[in-house]
Amino acid sequence: MTEADTLMPLPATARERADTPTAVDRALTRLAAPVRDLAAALTTRGIGRLLVAGSGDSLSVGLMATPAFAAYAGIPCQAVQAFELARYGHPDLGAHTAVAVISSSGRPSPAHDALARARESGALVIGICDREGTPFLAPPVWGLCPGASKDGMPTQSTTATLAVLILLALEWGEVLRRPMAGPRREVAALPATLERVLRSDTAIHALGATLATRRHLHIVGAGPNTGTARCIADLLTAAAGLAALPHAVEEFHHALRLQALTPTDLVLVLAPPGARAADHLAETAAAAHARGAAAAVLGGPDFPMPGMDEPMTPLPLLMQGQALALAAGDAAARAGRFRMIASTGTTR
C-alpha cells in the first residue's frame, strides 16, 4: 500500500500542516483587496446578518468564526450545516442576509445544494473554495479562493479559511467605523504566530502518542473554541479512530459528563490566555482530575500558546489540535491499527 492508496493520508497532512503559516500569509495577501471590496458591498447593500454553511471542518470554521463577526463587525452570524440549509432552508434567508458557503474541494454535493438554495433566496452569496473553476467562485457568487492545499486531512485549508473570515469581519467592522487597530496588528502577525506554534510541538506530540490508551477523549471549549473542540475531535477520529467527543464547557457540566469519567478518560480543555470563560475552563480541568481522569489544558503552562484577542485564538489552538491528531495517527499506524501509513517527521 502506498500513500496514494489511503484516504486523507497522514504524510500529506503533516506536510500541509507544516506549510500552514505560508498558506495563511498567501491567502491573506491575495484576498486583501477582494475581502475589502466584499465588506464594502455588504455594507452598501444593508446586509445585517451572516450565515456560514459547510460540512465537517467547514462547519467547524463557521462555528469558530461566528464570535469574530459579533466582536469586530457587530453582525449576528450563525454557522449552519450545509445539508440542513439545502433541505430545510433558514428563516433569515433573503435580501438582507449574506450566506457564505464553504467547500475546500468544491466537490461535496450538500455544499453545492446549499449554494443553490442560498442563491435562490435572494441573499448575497459568498463562496469560499480552494479550487478554481467551481460554482463557489463563479459570478454572481462573491468568490474567495484562499488557495490552500488539502491532499491530507484538513489542516491548512481549515486554518486559511478561518483567517480569511476573520479578515472579513475586521474589514466589515472598519467600513462600519468600528475600532480595529489592535486586531489588525494580530492578523498581520498571524503567519509568524502560527510559525511559533509549529516550533513548540514537542509536548503535544508526546501527549498525542498516548491517546490510544484512553477510553474516551472529551474536548472542551468555550466561545469561539466550542467550534475548535468540534474540529479537533473530528481530526482525532479521522487520524486514529479515537472516540473523541466535543463539548461546550457548560454543557459538559450540565450533562453530568463528570460523573461518567473513569481513570481511562482524558479531558482536553481549550483554555487560551485571557478567555472570558477561563474560570470555568480551569474548574473543568480540576474537576476531571478530582474524578480520577487525566486532564490536559491547551493554552496552559504545559501546552502554551501566544496571547491573542479571543476571537482569533482558534487559529493557534487548532494547530495544536492538528499536531495531537497527527501524533495519535502515527501511534495507531505503528501499532497496525486504523492507519497503515505513518506520517513522517511529526513525532519525536
C-alpha positions in Angstrom: 0.0 0.0 0.0 1.3 3.5 -0.8 0.3 6.9 0.4 -1.8 7.5 -2.7 -3.9 4.5 -1.8 -5.2 5.9 1.5 -7.9 8.5 2.3 -6.5 11.7 3.6 -3.0 10.3 4.2 -1.0 11.3 7.2 2.2 12.2 5.3 0.3 14.7 3.2 -1.4 16.0 6.3 1.9 16.6 8.0 3.4 18.4 5.0 0.3 20.6 4.6 0.2 21.5 8.3 3.9 22.4 8.3 3.2 24.8 5.4 0.2 26.4 7.2 1.9 29.8 8.1 2.9 30.3 4.5 -0.6 29.3 3.3 -2.2 31.7 5.7 0.1 34.5 4.6 -0.6 33.8 0.9 -4.4 33.7 1.5 -4.5 37.0 3.4 -2.3 38.7 0.8 -4.1 37.5 -2.3 -7.5 38.2 -0.8 -6.9 41.5 0.9 -8.4 43.6 -1.9 -11.3 41.2 -2.7 -12.3 41.0 1.0 -12.2 44.8 1.3 -14.5 45.1 -1.7 -16.8 42.5 -0.3 -17.0 44.3 3.0 -18.0 47.5 1.2 -20.6 45.6 -0.8 -22.1 44.0 2.3 -22.5 47.5 3.9 -23.8 49.2 0.8 -26.5 46.5 0.4 -27.5 46.8 4.0 -26.7 43.2 5.0 -27.4 42.7 8.7 -26.9 39.0 9.2 -24.4 36.3 8.0 -24.9 32.6 7.8 -21.9 30.4 7.3 -22.7 27.0 5.8 -20.5 23.9 5.4 -19.9 20.3 6.4 -17.3 18.7 8.5 -14.3 21.1 9.1 -16.1 23.8 7.1 -19.0 23.8 9.6 -16.4 24.0 12.4 -14.9 27.0 10.6 -18.3 28.7 10.8 -18.6 28.0 14.5 -15.1 29.3 15.1 -15.7 32.4 13.0 -19.1 33.4 14.5 -17.7 35.4 17.5 -15.3 37.4 15.3 -18.2 38.8 13.3 -20.0 39.7 16.6 -16.9 41.2 18.1 -15.4 43.1 15.2 -18.4 43.9 12.9 -21.3 43.8 15.4 -23.0 41.5 12.9 -25.1 38.5 14.0 -23.6 35.3 12.5 -24.7 31.7 12.6 -23.0 28.5 11.4 -25.4 26.1 9.7 -24.9 22.6 8.3 -24.8 22.7 4.5 -27.1 19.7 4.1 -29.6 21.1 6.6 -29.6 24.5 4.9 -30.2 22.9 1.5 -33.1 20.7 2.7 -34.7 22.9 5.4 -33.7 26.4 4.5 -33.4 29.1 7.1 -35.9 31.8 8.2 -33.3 34.5 7.7 -32.6 33.7 4.0 -33.4 36.8 1.9 -32.1 40.1 0.6 -30.7 41.4 3.9 -28.7 38.2 4.7 -25.3 37.1 3.4 -24.6 33.4 3.1 -21.0 32.1 3.0 -20.8 28.6 1.7 -17.5 26.8 2.3 -16.1 23.8 0.4 -12.4 23.5 0.2 -12.6 20.9 -2.6 -15.7 22.3 -4.4 -16.9 18.7 -4.7 -19.4 17.8 -1.9 -23.0 17.8 -3.3 -24.5 19.1 0.0 -22.4 22.3 -0.3 -23.5 22.7 -4.0 -27.1 22.3 -2.9 -26.7 24.9 -0.1 -25.1 27.3 -2.6 -28.1 26.9 -4.9 -30.6 27.3 -2.1 -28.8 30.5 -1.0 -28.8 31.9 -4.5 -32.5 31.2 -5.0 -33.3 33.1 -1.8 -32.0 36.4 -3.0 -29.3 36.5 -0.3 -25.9 37.9 -1.1 -23.9 34.7 -1.6 -20.2 34.2 -0.8 -18.4 31.1 -1.9 -15.1 30.1 -0.3 -13.2 27.3 -2.1 -9.6 26.4 -2.7 -10.2 25.1 -6.2 -10.7 27.4 -9.2 -13.3 26.6 -11.8 -16.1 25.6 -9.3 -19.5 27.2 -8.8 -18.4 28.6 -5.5 -16.2 31.1 -7.3 -18.4 31.9 -10.3 -20.4 35.1 -10.5 -22.9 36.1 -9.3 -21.4 34.5 -6.2 -18.7 36.5 -4.5 -15.9 34.0 -4.7 -12.9 33.9 -2.3 -10.2 31.4 -3.1 -7.6 31.0 -0.2 -5.7 28.6 -2.4 -4.8 26.2 0.4 -3.9 22.5 -0.2 -5.9 19.6 1.1 -4.5 16.3 0.0 -4.4 15.0 3.6 -6.8 15.7 6.5 -8.0 19.3 6.6 -5.3 21.4 8.2 -4.1 24.4 6.3 -7.3 24.6 4.3 -9.3 25.0 7.6 -6.8 27.5 9.1 -6.5 29.6 6.0 -10.3 29.8 5.5 -10.8 30.8 9.2 -8.1 33.5 8.8 -9.9 34.9 5.7 -13.2 35.0 7.5 -11.6 36.9 10.5 -10.2 39.3 8.0 -13.7 39.8 6.5 -15.0 40.5 10.0 -12.3 43.2 10.5 -12.9 44.8 7.1 -16.6 44.8 7.6 -16.2 46.4 11.0 -13.8 49.0 9.6 -16.4 50.0 6.9 -18.9 50.4 9.8 -16.3 52.6 11.6 -15.5 50.3 14.5 -12.0 50.5 16.1 -9.8 47.8 14.6 -6.2 48.7 15.2 -5.3 46.0 17.8 -7.0 43.1 15.9 -5.4 44.3 12.6 -2.0 44.0 14.1 -2.7 40.5 15.3 -4.0 39.4 11.8 -0.8 40.9 10.2 1.3 38.8 12.7 -0.7 35.6 12.2 1.9 33.8 9.9 4.7 34.5 12.5 2.4 33.5 15.4 1.5 30.2 13.7 5.1 29.5 12.9 5.9 29.8 16.7 3.2 27.3 17.4 4.7 24.9 14.9 8.1 25.2 16.7 6.6 24.2 20.0 5.0 20.9 19.1 7.2 18.5 21.1 4.9 18.3 24.2 1.8 18.0 22.1 3.4 15.1 20.2 4.2 13.3 23.4 0.6 13.6 24.6 -0.8 12.5 21.2 1.2 9.3 21.3 -0.6 8.2 24.5 -4.2 8.8 23.3 -4.8 5.3 22.1 -4.8 4.1 25.8 -7.8 6.3 26.5 -11.4 5.1 26.6 -12.9 8.5 25.7 -11.4 11.8 24.9 -13.6 14.8 25.9 -12.6 18.0 24.1 -14.0 21.0 26.0 -14.1 24.6 24.8 -16.0 27.9 25.2 -16.9 30.8 23.0 -15.1 30.5 19.6 -13.3 27.4 20.8 -16.5 25.4 21.1 -16.1 25.1 17.3 -12.4 24.4 17.8 -13.3 21.5 20.1 -15.5 20.0 17.4 -12.8 20.3 14.7 -10.1 18.7 16.9 -12.5 15.9 17.9 -13.1 15.1 14.2 -9.4 15.2 13.4 -8.6 12.7 16.3 -11.3 10.3 15.0 -10.2 10.6 11.3 -6.5 10.3 12.2 -6.6 7.4 14.7 -10.2 6.2 15.1 -10.4 7.6 18.6 -13.7 8.1 20.5 -13.3 11.9 20.7 -16.3 13.9 21.9 -16.5 17.7 21.7 -18.4 19.8 24.3 -19.2 23.4 25.1 -17.9 23.9 28.7 -21.2 24.4 30.4 -22.8 21.6 28.5 -20.1 19.3 29.7 -21.1 20.0 33.3 -24.8 20.3 32.7 -25.0 16.9 31.1 -23.2 15.3 34.1 -20.3 14.2 32.0 -18.0 14.4 35.0 -19.9 11.7 36.8 -19.3 9.3 33.8 -15.5 9.8 33.8 -13.1 7.0 34.5 -9.3 6.9 35.0 -9.0 5.8 31.4 -10.6 9.0 30.1 -8.8 12.2 29.1 -10.4 15.7 29.3 -8.7 18.1 26.9 -9.5 21.7 27.8 -9.0 24.5 25.3 -8.2 27.5 27.5 -6.4 30.3 25.7 -4.9 33.0 27.9 -7.5 35.7 28.9 -10.5 33.7 27.8 -13.8 35.0 29.2 -14.6 31.5 30.5 -11.1 31.0 31.9 -12.5 30.3 35.4 -15.0 27.6 34.2 -12.4 26.0 32.0 -9.9 25.8 34.9 -12.7 24.3 37.1 -13.3 21.7 34.4 -9.7 20.5 34.4 -9.6 20.4 38.2 -12.9 18.5 38.4 -11.7 16.0 35.9 -8.6 15.4 38.0 -10.7 15.0 41.1 -12.8 12.3 39.4 -9.6 10.4 38.6 -9.5 11.1 34.9 -6.5 12.7 33.1 -6.7 16.3 32.1 -4.6 18.4 29.7 -5.0 22.1 29.0 -4.1 23.6 25.6 -3.1 27.2 26.3 -2.0 26.2 29.8 1.6 26.0 31.2 2.3 22.6 29.7 1.0 23.5 26.3 1.4 27.3 26.0 0.1 29.4 23.1 0.6 33.1 22.3 -1.7 35.6 23.9 -4.3 36.9 21.3 -7.7 38.5 21.1 -10.1 35.7 22.0 -11.9 35.5 18.6 -8.5 34.7 17.0 -7.5 32.0 19.5 -9.0 29.1 17.5 -6.1 29.5 15.0 -3.2 28.5 17.3 -5.4 26.1 19.3 -6.4 24.4 16.0 -2.8 23.9 15.0 -2.1 22.3 18.4 -5.0 20.0 17.9 -3.8 19.1 14.4 -0.4 18.1 15.9 -2.2 16.0 18.5 -4.1 14.2 15.8 -1.0 13.6 13.7 0.8 12.1 16.7 -2.2 9.9 17.5 -2.4 8.8 13.9 1.3 7.9 13.9 0.9 5.8 17.0 -2.0 4.0 15.5 -0.1 3.3 12.3 2.9 1.9 14.1 0.6 -0.4 16.1 -1.1 -1.6 12.9 -4.4 -0.1 13.9 -6.7 2.1 11.8 -4.0 3.9 9.8 -1.5 1.8 7.8 0.9 4.5 6.8 2.6 6.7 9.4 3.3 10.3 8.7 6.9 11.5 8.5 8.7 14.0 10.7 5.9 14.8 13.1 6.8 12.7 16.1 9.9 12.9 18.3 
